[in-house]
Amino acid sequence: MDSDDEEIKKKAVEKTDLLFSIFINSPLNYDMLFDFLIRTTNYERQIIAEEYRIKYNKSVFDEINNLISNGDTKNIVTLMFYNYYELDARILHKAFKEGKRDEKAIVEVFASRPQWFLQIVDEEYKRIYGISLKDDLLKEKKSDLITFLLCMLSTPRSKLNTIKTQKQAANAAEEIIKKGLKKYGTDVELFKGLFV
């Protein structure tokens, strides 16, 4: 651990006492809680949650659950204590599992995260739910969306923007039409290369 990390951890440990004092006040002072949340980073909140468990023998999540009655507020505050990977894993699980599938949320997570990030989300998903994201996707009814998501999960995306001009974009579109749309399913690698 370098000196910067040590300093962040030291400050986060001090902030744990502040969070405890906010939680023990009755009624809960939401202004103080929200001020606390916006003045701490996600990384600090991870340290604080762990330190809280060690120091007070209580879970931050149990405290939130017991003290906050409004469901939306409870959900937001809870989500702020998850690391980014766990948050995405929970968002994806909810989007797949609760009634009607929330395809917008699913696509947003998959399309905006690099492949290495999705691999860690997959590990978190397995840790929390006992099944990998990939295996959970394979249980879904086969569709173009599911196939595409599996490609995104397993195919590293280029860090370089290979299409930089309008002419290059037009050429890529022409390739899609010739090799993809007119011969549906015959060139999966083309679609993976261009879209994933």
C-alpha positions in Angstrom: 0.0 0.0 0.0 1.5 3.3 -1.0 1.4 6.5 1.1 -1.6 7.9 -0.8 -3.6 4.8 -0.1 -2.5 4.9 3.5 -3.7 8.5 3.8 -7.0 7.8 2.2 -7.5 4.8 4.5 -6.6 6.9 7.6 -9.2 9.6 6.6 -11.8 7.0 5.8 -11.4 5.4 9.2 -11.9 8.7 10.8 -15.1 9.3 8.7 -16.4 5.9 10.0 -17.0 7.5 13.4 -18.8 10.4 11.7 -21.1 7.9 10.0 -21.8 6.1 13.3 -22.7 9.4 14.9 -25.1 10.2 12.0 -26.7 6.7 12.4 -27.2 6.9 16.2 -29.0 10.2 16.1 -32.7 9.9 16.3 -34.4 10.8 14.1 -32.0 10.3 11.3 -30.7 13.6 10.0 -30.9 13.1 6.2 -29.1 16.4 5.5 -26.1 15.2 7.4 -26.2 11.7 5.8 -26.4 13.1 2.3 -23.7 15.6 3.0 -21.5 12.7 4.3 -22.2 10.7 1.1 -21.3 13.5 -1.3 -18.1 14.3 0.6 -16.8 10.8 0.4 -15.6 8.9 -2.7 -16.8 5.4 -3.6 -13.4 4.1 -2.7 -13.7 5.7 0.8 -17.2 4.3 1.3 -15.8 0.8 0.6 -13.2 1.3 3.4 -15.8 2.9 5.7 -18.2 0.0 5.3 -15.5 -2.5 6.2 -14.2 -0.5 9.1 -17.8 0.0 10.4 -18.3 -3.7 10.5 -15.0 -4.2 12.3 -15.3 -1.3 14.8 -19.0 -1.4 15.6 -19.8 -5.1 14.8 -22.7 -3.9 12.5 -23.3 -3.8 8.8 -23.7 -0.4 7.2 -26.3 -2.1 5.0 -28.3 -3.3 8.0 -28.1 0.2 9.5 -29.4 1.7 6.3 -32.2 -0.9 6.1 -33.3 -0.3 9.7 -33.1 3.5 9.7 -34.4 4.6 6.3 -38.0 3.9 5.6 -38.4 5.4 2.2 -37.7 2.6 -0.3 -36.2 4.9 -3.0 -33.9 6.7 -0.5 -32.9 3.4 1.0 -32.0 2.0 -2.4 -29.9 5.0 -3.4 -28.0 5.1 -0.1 -27.4 1.3 -0.3 -26.1 1.5 -3.9 -23.6 4.3 -2.9 -21.8 1.8 -0.6 -21.3 -0.9 -3.3 -18.1 -0.9 -5.4 -18.7 -0.3 -9.1 -18.4 -4.0 -10.1 -20.9 -5.1 -7.5 -23.3 -2.3 -8.4 -23.3 -3.4 -12.0 -23.8 -7.0 -11.1 -26.8 -6.1 -9.0 -28.2 -3.8 -11.7 -27.9 -6.6 -14.2 -29.4 -9.2 -11.9 -32.4 -7.0 -11.2 -32.8 -6.1 -14.9 -32.9 -9.8 -15.8 -34.8 -11.3 -12.9 -37.7 -9.0 -12.0 -40.7 -9.5 -14.2 -40.2 -7.8 -17.5 -36.6 -7.6 -18.6 -35.1 -4.1 -18.5 -33.2 -4.3 -21.8 -32.3 -0.6 -21.6 -30.4 -1.0 -18.3 -28.8 -4.2 -19.6 -27.5 -2.7 -22.8 -26.4 0.5 -21.0 -24.1 -1.5 -18.7 -22.8 -3.8 -21.4 -22.2 -1.1 -24.0 -20.5 1.4 -21.7 -18.1 -0.9 -19.9 -14.8 -2.2 -21.3 -14.5 -5.9 -21.6 -12.0 -6.2 -18.6 -14.5 -4.4 -16.5 -17.3 -6.8 -17.5 -15.1 -9.7 -16.6 -14.8 -8.4 -13.0 -18.6 -7.7 -12.9 -19.0 -11.4 -14.0 -16.8 -12.4 -11.0 -18.9 -10.3 -8.6 -22.1 -11.7 -10.1 -20.9 -15.2 -9.4 -19.9 -14.3 -5.9 -23.2 -12.8 -5.1 -25.6 -15.0 -7.0 -23.7 -18.3 -7.2 -23.8 -18.4 -11.0 -21.7 -16.5 -13.6 -23.3 -13.8 -15.6 -22.4 -15.8 -18.8 -24.2 -18.9 -17.5 -27.2 -16.8 -16.4 -27.3 -15.3 -19.9 -27.2 -18.8 -21.4 -30.3 -19.8 -19.4 -32.2 -16.9 -21.1 -34.3 -17.6 -24.2 -31.9 -17.4 -27.1 -32.3 -14.1 -28.9 -30.2 -11.6 -30.9 -29.8 -9.6 -27.8 -28.5 -12.5 -25.7 -26.1 -13.5 -28.5 -24.8 -10.0 -28.7 -24.4 -9.7 -24.9 -22.4 -12.9 -24.8 -20.2 -11.5 -27.5 -19.6 -8.3 -25.6 -18.8 -10.3 -22.5 -16.2 -12.4 -24.2 -14.7 -10.2 -26.9 -12.1 -7.6 -26.0 -12.9 -4.2 -27.6 -10.2 -2.2 -29.2 -8.9 0.8 -27.3 -8.3 2.5 -30.6 -10.9 4.2 -32.7 -10.3 2.5 -36.0 -13.2 4.3 -37.8 -12.1 8.0 -37.8 -13.6 9.4 -41.1 -16.9 9.4 -42.8 -15.4 7.4 -45.7 -14.3 4.6 -43.2 -17.7 4.6 -41.6 -19.3 4.3 -45.1 -17.0 1.4 -46.0 -17.9 -0.4 -42.7 -21.6 0.1 -43.4 -21.1 -1.3 -46.9 -19.4 -4.4 -45.4 -22.3 -4.9 -43.0 -24.7 -4.8 -45.9 -22.8 -7.1 -48.1 -21.5 -9.7 -45.6 -24.1 -9.3 -42.9 -27.6 -8.2 -43.7 -27.7 -9.8 -47.2 -26.3 -13.1 -45.8 -27.8 -13.0 -42.3 -25.6 -14.9 -39.8 -22.8 -15.8 -42.3 -20.2 -13.5 -40.9 -20.5 -13.3 -37.1 -16.9 -12.2 -36.9 -17.6 -9.1 -38.9 -20.3 -8.0 -36.6 -18.2 -8.7 -33.5 -15.3 -6.8 -35.0 -17.4 -3.7 -36.0 -19.9 -3.6 -33.1 -18.1 -5.2 -30.2 
